[in-house]
């Protein structure tokens, strides 16, 4: 994928995962590993998300090591909260 760092052999192949991302907003496309909590499912990510506390549900790709040595996750998509009645 263009703009993404290749996977680091130490961490294996980057995999898509569901996660809760702690960020001030949803403008960024990549996140330090310390801001990402990987969870089992999209439903769990949505349940643990707290937008008022800057915790957003997402599908991410990672982990990957940047050229600066940071471990990063890349945004694949933001998961919207469930709508009422679903």
Secondary structure, 3 states (H helix, E strand, C coil): CCCCCCCCCCCCCCEEEEEEEECCCCCCCEEEHHHEEEECCHHHHHHHCEHHHCEEEEEEEEEEECCCCCEEEEEEEECCCCCCCC
